Amino acid sequence: MKVKDEIIFRSGIIYVIVVIMALVLIVRIILLQTVERAKWESLSDKYVYKLDIM
């Protein structure tokens, strides 16, 4: 392989890894927003101090 081809190949590998990580992050955010929403809302009700306006 030429040096240019090696650089392009390595850059492509890094690009694919970054895209996969971004997709994993997006899927995790969607799961937290939809599937685990009730769990985290109950924890916030338990631990977050709320002020009531009188």
SEBAGU-371204 format. One record per atom (N, C-alpha, C): residue number from 1; residue in three letters; atom name; x, y, z. Coordinates in steps of 0.001 Angstrom, whole numbers, m for minus. Layout:
N
<vexba><n>NUM</n><res>ALA</res><atom>CA</atom><u>X</u><v>Y</v><w>Z</w></vexba>
...
END
This chain:
54
<vexba><n>1</n><res>MET</res><atom>N</atom><u>833</u><v>m1193</v><w>0</w></vexba>
<vexba><n>1</n><res>MET</res><atom>CA</atom><u>0</u><v>0</v><w>0</w></vexba>
<vexba><n>1</n><res>MET</res><atom>C</atom><u>872</u><v>1250</v><w>0</w></vexba>
<vexba><n>2</n><res>LYS</res><atom>N</atom><u>368</u><v>2229</v><w>m645</w></vexba>
<vexba><n>2</n><res>LYS</res><atom>CA</atom><u>1053</u><v>3506</v><w>m603</w></vexba>
<vexba><n>2</n><res>LYS</res><atom>C</atom><u>742</u><v>4189</v><w>723</w></vexba>
<vexba><n>3</n><res>VAL</res><atom>N</atom><u>1540</u><v>5153</v><w>1055</w></vexba>
<vexba><n>3</n><res>VAL</res><atom>CA</atom><u>1358</u><v>5887</v><w>2305</w></vexba>
<vexba><n>3</n><res>VAL</res><atom>C</atom><u>2</u><v>6589</v><w>2317</w></vexba>
<vexba><n>4</n><res>LYS</res><atom>N</atom><u>m371</u><v>7168</v><w>1184</w></vexba>
<vexba><n>4</n><res>LYS</res><atom>CA</atom><u>m1653</u><v>7870</v><w>1097</w></vexba>
<vexba><n>4</n><res>LYS</res><atom>C</atom><u>m2816</u><v>6907</v><w>1358</w></vexba>
<vexba><n>5</n><res>ASP</res><atom>N</atom><u>m2749</u><v>5705</v><w>781</w></vexba>
<vexba><n>5</n><res>ASP</res><atom>CA</atom><u>m3803</u><v>4719</v><w>984</w></vexba>
<vexba><n>5</n><res>ASP</res><atom>C</atom><u>m3885</u><v>4275</v><w>2443</w></vexba>
<vexba><n>6</n><res>GLU</res><atom>N</atom><u>m2752</u><v>4131</v><w>3101</w></vexba>
<vexba><n>6</n><res>GLU</res><atom>CA</atom><u>m2747</u><v>3757</v><w>4515</w></vexba>
<vexba><n>6</n><res>GLU</res><atom>C</atom><u>m3394</u><v>4833</v><w>5374</w></vexba>
<vexba><n>7</n><res>ILE</res><atom>N</atom><u>m3081</u><v>6072</v><w>5090</w></vexba>
<vexba><n>7</n><res>ILE</res><atom>CA</atom><u>m3666</u><v>7182</v><w>5854</w></vexba>
<vexba><n>7</n><res>ILE</res><atom>C</atom><u>m5173</u><v>7227</v><w>5648</w></vexba>
<vexba><n>8</n><res>ILE</res><atom>N</atom><u>m5620</u><v>7061</v><w>4414</w></vexba>
<vexba><n>8</n><res>ILE</res><atom>CA</atom><u>m7059</u><v>7068</v><w>4129</w></vexba>
<vexba><n>8</n><res>ILE</res><atom>C</atom><u>m7739</u><v>5889</v><w>4819</w></vexba>
<vexba><n>9</n><res>PHE</res><atom>N</atom><u>m7124</u><v>4728</v><w>4804</w></vexba>
<vexba><n>9</n><res>PHE</res><atom>CA</atom><u>m7685</u><v>3544</v><w>5454</w></vexba>
<vexba><n>9</n><res>PHE</res><atom>C</atom><u>m7809</u><v>3753</v><w>6961</w></vexba>
<vexba><n>10</n><res>ARG</res><atom>N</atom><u>m6781</u><v>4259</v><w>7588</w></vexba>
<vexba><n>10</n><res>ARG</res><atom>CA</atom><u>m6819</u><v>4504</v><w>9033</w></vexba>
<vexba><n>10</n><res>ARG</res><atom>C</atom><u>m7841</u><v>5577</v><w>9385</w></vexba>
<vexba><n>11</n><res>SER</res><atom>N</atom><u>m7934</u><v>6600</v><w>8573</w></vexba>
<vexba><n>11</n><res>SER</res><atom>CA</atom><u>m8937</u><v>7643</v><w>8805</w></vexba>
<vexba><n>11</n><res>SER</res><atom>C</atom><u>m10342</u><v>7071</v><w>8678</w></vexba>
<vexba><n>12</n><res>GLY</res><atom>N</atom><u>m10535</u><v>6179</v><w>7734</w></vexba>
<vexba><n>12</n><res>GLY</res><atom>CA</atom><u>m11834</u><v>5530</v><w>7566</w></vexba>
<vexba><n>12</n><res>GLY</res><atom>C</atom><u>m12213</u><v>4697</v><w>8771</w></vexba>
<vexba><n>13</n><res>ILE</res><atom>N</atom><u>m11243</u><v>3989</v><w>9337</w></vexba>
<vexba><n>13</n><res>ILE</res><atom>CA</atom><u>m11502</u><v>3188</v><w>10537</w></vexba>
<vexba><n>13</n><res>ILE</res><atom>C</atom><u>m11923</u><v>4088</v><w>11693</w></vexba>
<vexba><n>14</n><res>ILE</res><atom>N</atom><u>m11214</u><v>5171</v><w>11903</w></vexba>
<vexba><n>14</n><res>ILE</res><atom>CA</atom><u>m11555</u><v>6111</v><w>12976</w></vexba>
<vexba><n>14</n><res>ILE</res><atom>C</atom><u>m12935</u><v>6702</v><w>12742</w></vexba>
<vexba><n>15</n><res>TYR</res><atom>N</atom><u>m13242</u><v>7050</v><w>11500</w></vexba>
<vexba><n>15</n><res>TYR</res><atom>CA</atom><u>m14551</u><v>7609</v><w>11163</w></vexba>
<vexba><n>15</n><res>TYR</res><atom>C</atom><u>m15658</u><v>6615</v><w>11503</w></vexba>
<vexba><n>16</n><res>VAL</res><atom>N</atom><u>m15483</u><v>5363</v><w>11140</w></vexba>
<vexba><n>16</n><res>VAL</res><atom>CA</atom><u>m16490</u><v>4336</v><w>11431</w></vexba>
<vexba><n>16</n><res>VAL</res><atom>C</atom><u>m16656</u><v>4164</v><w>12936</w></vexba>
<vexba><n>17</n><res>ILE</res><atom>N</atom><u>m15578</u><v>4169</v><w>13688</w></vexba>
<vexba><n>17</n><res>ILE</res><atom>CA</atom><u>m15656</u><v>4032</v><w>15141</w></vexba>
<vexba><n>17</n><res>ILE</res><atom>C</atom><u>m16415</u><v>5203</v><w>15755</w></vexba>
<vexba><n>18</n><res>VAL</res><atom>N</atom><u>m16142</u><v>6406</v><w>15298</w></vexba>
<vexba><n>18</n><res>VAL</res><atom>CA</atom><u>m16837</u><v>7590</v><w>15821</w></vexba>
<vexba><n>18</n><res>VAL</res><atom>C</atom><u>m18327</u><v>7527</v><w>15498</w></vexba>
<vexba><n>19</n><res>VAL</res><atom>N</atom><u>m18677</u><v>7099</v><w>14307</w></vexba>
<vexba><n>19</n><res>VAL</res><atom>CA</atom><u>m20090</u><v>6985</v><w>13923</w></vexba>
<vexba><n>19</n><res>VAL</res><atom>C</atom><u>m20792</u><v>5933</v><w>14778</w></vexba>
<vexba><n>20</n><res>ILE</res><atom>N</atom><u>m20147</u><v>4814</v><w>15020</w></vexba>
<vexba><n>20</n><res>ILE</res><atom>CA</atom><u>m20737</u><v>3769</v><w>15863</w></vexba>
<vexba><n>20</n><res>ILE</res><atom>C</atom><u>m20949</u><v>4279</v><w>17281</w></vexba>
<vexba><n>21</n><res>MET</res><atom>N</atom><u>m19977</u><v>4988</v><w>17825</w></vexba>
<vexba><n>21</n><res>MET</res><atom>CA</atom><u>m20121</u><v>5536</v><w>19177</w></vexba>
<vexba><n>21</n><res>MET</res><atom>C</atom><u>m21267</u><v>6543</v><w>19236</w></vexba>
<vexba><n>22</n><res>ALA</res><atom>N</atom><u>m21418</u><v>7366</v><w>18214</w></vexba>
<vexba><n>22</n><res>ALA</res><atom>CA</atom><u>m22514</u><v>8335</v><w>18175</w></vexba>
<vexba><n>22</n><res>ALA</res><atom>C</atom><u>m23862</u><v>7622</v><w>18126</w></vexba>
<vexba><n>23</n><res>LEU</res><atom>N</atom><u>m23960</u><v>6572</v><w>17345</w></vexba>
<vexba><n>23</n><res>LEU</res><atom>CA</atom><u>m25208</u><v>5811</v><w>17272</w></vexba>
<vexba><n>23</n><res>LEU</res><atom>C</atom><u>m25538</u><v>5145</v><w>18599</w></vexba>
<vexba><n>24</n><res>VAL</res><atom>N</atom><u>m24527</u><v>4604</v><w>19265</w></vexba>
<vexba><n>24</n><res>VAL</res><atom>CA</atom><u>m24745</u><v>3997</v><w>20582</w></vexba>
<vexba><n>24</n><res>VAL</res><atom>C</atom><u>m25246</u><v>5045</v><w>21563</w></vexba>
<vexba><n>25</n><res>LEU</res><atom>N</atom><u>m24671</u><v>6223</v><w>21530</w></vexba>
<vexba><n>25</n><res>LEU</res><atom>CA</atom><u>m25091</u><v>7302</v><w>22416</w></vexba>
<vexba><n>25</n><res>LEU</res><atom>C</atom><u>m26532</u><v>7725</v><w>22137</w></vexba>
<vexba><n>26</n><res>ILE</res><atom>N</atom><u>m26894</u><v>7845</v><w>20887</w></vexba>
<vexba><n>26</n><res>ILE</res><atom>CA</atom><u>m28264</u><v>8229</v><w>20528</w></vexba>
<vexba><n>26</n><res>ILE</res><atom>C</atom><u>m29261</u><v>7166</v><w>20977</w></vexba>
<vexba><n>27</n><res>VAL</res><atom>N</atom><u>m28929</u><v>5895</v><w>20773</w></vexba>
<vexba><n>27</n><res>VAL</res><atom>CA</atom><u>m29818</u><v>4810</v><w>21210</w></vexba>
<vexba><n>27</n><res>VAL</res><atom>C</atom><u>m29971</u><v>4832</v><w>22721</w></vexba>
<vexba><n>28</n><res>ARG</res><atom>N</atom><u>m28896</u><v>5060</v><w>23439</w></vexba>
<vexba><n>28</n><res>ARG</res><atom>CA</atom><u>m28958</u><v>5104</v><w>24907</w></vexba>
<vexba><n>28</n><res>ARG</res><atom>C</atom><u>m29838</u><v>6265</v><w>25382</w></vexba>
<vexba><n>29</n><res>ILE</res><atom>N</atom><u>m29726</u><v>7406</v><w>24748</w></vexba>
<vexba><n>29</n><res>ILE</res><atom>CA</atom><u>m30556</u><v>8557</v><w>25115</w></vexba>
<vexba><n>29</n><res>ILE</res><atom>C</atom><u>m32025</u><v>8250</v><w>24860</w></vexba>
<vexba><n>30</n><res>ILE</res><atom>N</atom><u>m32325</u><v>7627</v><w>23725</w></vexba>
<vexba><n>30</n><res>ILE</res><atom>CA</atom><u>m33713</u><v>7282</v><w>23419</w></vexba>
<vexba><n>30</n><res>ILE</res><atom>C</atom><u>m34256</u><v>6292</v><w>24440</w></vexba>
<vexba><n>31</n><res>LEU</res><atom>N</atom><u>m33452</u><v>5317</v><w>24833</w></vexba>
<vexba><n>31</n><res>LEU</res><atom>CA</atom><u>m33898</u><v>4354</v><w>25845</w></vexba>
<vexba><n>31</n><res>LEU</res><atom>C</atom><u>m34165</u><v>5038</v><w>27178</w></vexba>
<vexba><n>32</n><res>LEU</res><atom>N</atom><u>m33294</u><v>5942</v><w>27573</w></vexba>
<vexba><n>32</n><res>LEU</res><atom>CA</atom><u>m33508</u><v>6657</v><w>28828</w></vexba>
<vexba><n>32</n><res>LEU</res><atom>C</atom><u>m34767</u><v>7507</v><w>28774</w></vexba>
<vexba><n>33</n><res>GLN</res><atom>N</atom><u>m35038</u><v>8119</v><w>27637</w></vexba>
<vexba><n>33</n><res>GLN</res><atom>CA</atom><u>m36199</u><v>8989</v><w>27501</w></vexba>
<vexba><n>33</n><res>GLN</res><atom>C</atom><u>m37503</u><v>8205</v><w>27477</w></vexba>
<vexba><n>34</n><res>THR</res><atom>N</atom><u>m37495</u><v>7003</v><w>26947</w></vexba>
<vexba><n>34</n><res>THR</res><atom>CA</atom><u>m38742</u><v>6265</v><w>26770</w></vexba>
<vexba><n>34</n><res>THR</res><atom>C</atom><u>m38899</u><v>5127</v><w>27772</w></vexba>
<vexba><n>35</n><res>VAL</res><atom>N</atom><u>m37970</u><v>4213</v><w>27793</w></vexba>
<vexba><n>35</n><res>VAL</res><atom>CA</atom><u>m38126</u><v>2988</v><w>28576</w></vexba>
<vexba><n>35</n><res>VAL</res><atom>C</atom><u>m37917</u><v>3229</v><w>30064</w></vexba>
<vexba><n>36</n><res>GLU</res><atom>N</atom><u>m36885</u><v>3957</v><w>30438</w></vexba>
<vexba><n>36</n><res>GLU</res><atom>CA</atom><u>m36535</u><v>4120</v><w>31845</w></vexba>
<vexba><n>36</n><res>GLU</res><atom>C</atom><u>m37051</u><v>5425</v><w>32438</w></vexba>
<vexba><n>37</n><res>ARG</res><atom>N</atom><u>m37974</u><v>6067</v><w>31781</w></vexba>
<vexba><n>37</n><res>ARG</res><atom>CA</atom><u>m38457</u><v>7376</v><w>32218</w></vexba>
<vexba><n>37</n><res>ARG</res><atom>C</atom><u>m39092</u><v>7332</v><w>33605</w></vexba>
<vexba><n>38</n><res>ALA</res><atom>N</atom><u>m39951</u><v>6360</v><w>33857</w></vexba>
<vexba><n>38</n><res>ALA</res><atom>CA</atom><u>m40661</u><v>6279</v><w>35138</w></vexba>
<vexba><n>38</n><res>ALA</res><atom>C</atom><u>m39685</u><v>6075</v><w>36297</w></vexba>
<vexba><n>39</n><res>LYS</res><atom>N</atom><u>m38680</u><v>5268</v><w>36076</w></vexba>
<vexba><n>39</n><res>LYS</res><atom>CA</atom><u>m37681</u><v>5010</v><w>37122</w></vexba>
<vexba><n>39</n><res>LYS</res><atom>C</atom><u>m36984</u><v>6304</v><w>37532</w></vexba>
<vexba><n>40</n><res>TRP</res><atom>N</atom><u>m36542</u><v>7074</v><w>36559</w></vexba>
<vexba><n>40</n><res>TRP</res><atom>CA</atom><u>m35796</u><v>8290</v><w>36856</w></vexba>
<vexba><n>40</n><res>TRP</res><atom>C</atom><u>m36698</u><v>9398</v><w>37381</w></vexba>
<vexba><n>41</n><res>GLU</res><atom>N</atom><u>m37953</u><v>9428</v><w>36957</w></vexba>
<vexba><n>41</n><res>GLU</res><atom>CA</atom><u>m38885</u><v>10412</v><w>37512</w></vexba>
<vexba><n>41</n><res>GLU</res><atom>C</atom><u>m39158</u><v>10128</v><w>38981</w></vexba>
<vexba><n>42</n><res>SER</res><atom>N</atom><u>m39299</u><v>8852</v><w>39345</w></vexba>
<vexba><n>42</n><res>SER</res><atom>CA</atom><u>m39537</u><v>8522</v><w>40753</w></vexba>
<vexba><n>42</n><res>SER</res><atom>C</atom><u>m38318</u><v>8863</v><w>41603</w></vexba>
<vexba><n>43</n><res>LEU</res><atom>N</atom><u>m37129</u><v>8648</v><w>41077</w></vexba>
<vexba><n>43</n><res>LEU</res><atom>CA</atom><u>m35925</u><v>9015</v><w>41822</w></vexba>
<vexba><n>43</n><res>LEU</res><atom>C</atom><u>m35819</u><v>10526</v><w>41984</w></vexba>
<vexba><n>44</n><res>SER</res><atom>N</atom><u>m36220</u><v>11279</v><w>40975</w></vexba>
<vexba><n>44</n><res>SER</res><atom>CA</atom><u>m36140</u><v>12732</v><w>41103</w></vexba>
<vexba><n>44</n><res>SER</res><atom>C</atom><u>m37156</u><v>13239</v><w>42114</w></vexba>
<vexba><n>45</n><res>ASP</res><atom>N</atom><u>m38330</u><v>12620</v><w>42168</w></vexba>
<vexba><n>45</n><res>ASP</res><atom>CA</atom><u>m39320</u><v>13013</v><w>43173</w></vexba>
<vexba><n>45</n><res>ASP</res><atom>C</atom><u>m38801</u><v>12744</v><w>44579</w></vexba>
<vexba><n>46</n><res>LYS</res><atom>N</atom><u>m38013</u><v>11707</v><w>44714</w></vexba>
<vexba><n>46</n><res>LYS</res><atom>CA</atom><u>m37497</u><v>11323</v><w>46027</w></vexba>
<vexba><n>46</n><res>LYS</res><atom>C</atom><u>m36357</u><v>12240</v><w>46487</w></vexba>
<vexba><n>47</n><res>TYR</res><atom>N</atom><u>m35483</u><v>12647</v><w>45584</w></vexba>
<vexba><n>47</n><res>TYR</res><atom>CA</atom><u>m34258</u><v>13333</v><w>45982</w></vexba>
<vexba><n>47</n><res>TYR</res><atom>C</atom><u>m34203</u><v>14829</v><w>45685</w></vexba>
<vexba><n>48</n><res>VAL</res><atom>N</atom><u>m35046</u><v>15337</v><w>44832</w></vexba>
<vexba><n>48</n><res>VAL</res><atom>CA</atom><u>m34979</u><v>16749</v><w>44456</w></vexba>
<vexba><n>48</n><res>VAL</res><atom>C</atom><u>m35842</u><v>17560</v><w>45407</w></vexba>
<vexba><n>49</n><res>TYR</res><atom>N</atom><u>m35269</u><v>18632</v><w>45941</w></vexba>
<vexba><n>49</n><res>TYR</res><atom>CA</atom><u>m35984</u><v>19525</v><w>46847</w></vexba>
<vexba><n>49</n><res>TYR</res><atom>C</atom><u>m36788</u><v>20501</v><w>46016</w></vexba>
<vexba><n>50</n><res>LYS</res><atom>N</atom><u>m38090</u><v>20504</v><w>46252</w></vexba>
<vexba><n>50</n><res>LYS</res><atom>CA</atom><u>m38961</u><v>21378</v><w>45474</w></vexba>
<vexba><n>50</n><res>LYS</res><atom>C</atom><u>m39561</u><v>22439</v><w>46382</w></vexba>
<vexba><n>51</n><res>LEU</res><atom>N</atom><u>m39641</u><v>23650</v><w>45873</w></vexba>
<vexba><n>51</n><res>LEU</res><atom>CA</atom><u>m40249</u><v>24751</v><w>46601</w></vexba>
<vexba><n>51</n><res>LEU</res><atom>C</atom><u>m41686</u><v>24917</v><w>46138</w></vexba>
<vexba><n>52</n><res>ASP</res><atom>N</atom><u>m42590</u><v>25019</v><w>47086</w></vexba>
<vexba><n>52</n><res>ASP</res><atom>CA</atom><u>m43986</u><v>25277</v><w>46752</w></vexba>
<vexba><n>52</n><res>ASP</res><atom>C</atom><u>m44265</u><v>26754</v><w>46941</w></vexba>
<vexba><n>53</n><res>ILE</res><atom>N</atom><u>m44931</u><v>27347</v><w>45992</w></vexba>
<vexba><n>53</n><res>ILE</res><atom>CA</atom><u>m45299</u><v>28754</v><w>46086</w></vexba>
<vexba><n>53</n><res>ILE</res><atom>C</atom><u>m46592</u><v>28857</v><w>46872</w></vexba>
<vexba><n>54</n><res>MET</res><atom>N</atom><u>m46573</u><v>29713</v><w>47893</w></vexba>
<vexba><n>54</n><res>MET</res><atom>CA</atom><u>m47760</u><v>29867</v><w>48731</w></vexba>
<vexba><n>54</n><res>MET</res><atom>C</atom><u>m48460</u><v>31153</v><w>48434</w></vexba>
END
